[in-house]
Amino acid sequence: MLSPDENPFMTAHKPVEDGFPFEVETDSLADSMGLRLPNRSLYLLQGKVGAGKSLIAQRLIHGMVHNGVKVLVITTELTTRGWIEQMESIGYGMTDAIREGQVMVLSRYGTVADARQDVTLSEVLSSPAIPAADVIVLDSASSLMPEDGSRADHFALVQQLRKIASDGRSFMLCADPEEMDSQLLHTLRASAEVVLDLDNVLIGGELKRSIVITRFLRAAGPIQTSVGWRVEPGMGFIVDITAVS
């Protein structure tokens, strides 16, 4: 993972005390999911391929940026340009926020396609961009995690994340359970303040997507047990009110 060039994003981090708001006028997700994401926390978005981890992360990023939160995005799946174009395709333009230093995007593939397959989580966490961010998004975190290790190793990894988060920033980890060690995933689930399990099911020929809110500590508002959702090109995230419980 290359260190970022000089960028307005790298200004001093100011800890946020009351959590990170993510509400936007175009949908009611925040009203269904606690209004604010807690600070000094770990958020785990878990789901298999196609469950919508990246789309949910992108909606949360859009909402936080809209509310003045500084977000560092580390993508292992898209180039920097590809991530920006993906956000644009669902109506979540990031160009101005990147230029103004509110968002930084780092990719193992670089700007176009200079791939590095050997990027490790330790290397990511040593990036000088980490201390400047309010929220660090790892998509996909599971591809950066060690493939084996003892319980002590897993505990040490969580402690490393906790130490970085301790002065007011949080981590959003997108994880595929089929891509990482099951014991490490269990450790992360047990430790995280927010656990969102993402699922989809085919009903009557139509794909229904849902967010199951397994855990959400220190919420500032009401929590639904599950939220149905879909994404429409150009319209972004839409809460499916027929599938909210």
N, C-alpha and C positions, 0 to 999 in steps of 0.2 A: 504494500500500500504506500503510495507516494505521499510525501508531506505536501500539504496545500501551499500554493504560492501566496504571497502577501495579499491579504483580502480584508475588506472591512468586517467580515465575519469574526476576525480574530481579535476584536476588541474585548475588553475585560468582561468577564461573566459576572452578572449581578444576581445572586440567588433569589428565587421566587418563593415566597413563604406560604402562599395559600393555594398552591396547585396551578395547573396549566389549563386554561379554558380552551374549548375546541368547538364552541357553538358557531353556526353560520345561519344566515336567514333562509337558505335554500332547503334545509332539511331539519328534522327534529331529533337527530341522533343524540345530541347532548342532553336533551330533555329526558330521553329514555335511559341514559347511561351516565348518570352521576354528575353532569355539568362540567366537572373539572377532573383532569387526571392528577393524581397525587404527586407531589414532589418527593425527591430523595427515594425513589421507588424503582422497582422493576415491573414492567408490563410484559406479559407473555401472550402473544397471539399464536395459537396452535391450530394447525390444520394440515391435511394432506394436500398434495398437488391439486390445484383447481378449486380449493375451498374458499379462496378470496383473501388470503393473508395480505398480499401486497396492496390490494384495493382498499381494504380496511385501513391499513397503515397510511396509504395515500390520503384517504379522507381525514384521518386524524391529523396528519401533517398539515393539510390544507386548513383545517380548523384552527390549529394552534398558531400557524403563521398568520392567519387572519386576525388573531387576537394578540399578536405581538411577541409570541414565543420564538426564541432562536432554536432552529432545528438543524442538526447534522445528520445527513442521510448517508449511510454506507451500504451500497448495493453490491451484491455478489452475482446478480442475475442480469443486469442491464448495464450498458455503457452510460456514462454521465449524460450524453446527449439523448440516449434512448429513454432514460428515466424522465428527463424534462419533457420529451415528446409524449410519453405516456400520460404524464400529468396534464399536459395541454389537451390531449384527446378526450379527457373526461371533464374538461372545463375548469381545471385547477392550474392556471398559469402560474409559473414560479419564476419567470425571467426577472421581473422587477424585484422580487424578494431576494434573489441571488445577487443581483447587482447592488442592492442596498445593504448586503451583508447580514440578512436575516436567515438565510438558508445556505448551506454548503452541501454539495453532493460529491462524494468520493466513490469510485468504482474500481473493482479489481481489473476491469477491462479498460480503464482509462477513458479518454474522451470519445474515442471511436472504437477501437478494438485491439488494444495492446494488452492481451490477457496475461494475468499472473495467477496461476493455479495454486501457488504455494503460500498465499496470504494466510496468516494465522491470527487468531483472536488477540494474542499478546501484541502483535504488530499493530493491529487496528487500535487497541487501547493506548498505545504509546503515541498516537498521532497528536501533534500539537493543536489540532482542531477540537479535540475532546474537551479540554478545560473551558473553551469559549462557548460551549453549547448549553442550552437549557435541557434539551431532550436529544438523545442520540438514538437513531433508529438503525437497527441492524437487520437488513432484509437481503438474504436470509441468514439469520444468526446460526441456524443449524449447520450450514455448510462451513462455518468457521470454527465450530466447536471440536475439541479433540474427540477422536473416535473411540478411545478407551481411557481407562484410568480408574483409580480407586475412589472410594467414597471421600477420602481425605483430599484427593485431587479435585473432585467436584466441589467440595466445600471451599477449597482455596480459590477456585474460579469465581464462585458466588461472592466470596469475601472481597475479591479484587474488584468486582463490579460494584459492590456495596461501598467500598472505600472511595471509588471515583464519584459515586452518587452522593456521598455524605455531605457535600457542601451545597446541595440544592439542585442537582440535576438528576434526570431519570433516564433509564434505558428502556427502549421498546424493542423486544426481541421477537422476530417472526420465525417460527420453528415448525419444521415438518417432522412428525414423530417417526417417519420411516427413514429419516436421514441422519439421526443422531442417536447416541447411546441412551437407552431407555432409563437407566439409573440417573444419568445426568439430567435428563428431561424431568424425571420425578423430583429431583432436588430443586430444579428451577421452579417447578409448579408449586412446591411446598413453600418456597421462599418469596415468590412474587406477590406484590400487593394487588396487582390486577391480572387475572387470568381470563382470557377470552378464547373459548373453543369455537372454531368456525366449521360449519358443516353445510353440505348441500344434499338435497334429495330430489329425485325425479318424481313428480306427482302429476298424473294425467298428461304426460308428455311435456310438462313445464318444469324447469329447474328452479327449485326453491332454495334460497340461501338464507342462513340464519347465523346470528352471533349468540352463543350461549354464554351468559355472563356468570362464570363459575365463581369468581371472586372479584370484589371491587371494594377495597378498604379506603377509608377516609373520603368517601364520596361527599360532594357538596349538594347533591340533589337526589331525586328518586332513582331507583334502579329497577329496570324490568328484568325478568328472568331470561328472556330471549328477545331478540330483535330481528325481524325479517327485513331483508334489504335486496336491492338490485342497483345496478349502475347502467345509466343510459348515456350514450355518446353525446357530449356537449352539454348534458344536464348534470352529470356527476352522480353522486350518491343519493339514492331515494329510499326512505324508510317505507317498507311495505306494511301499511297499517292493518292489513288483513292477517298478517302473520306475527304480530307483536303480542306477547303475553306478559 
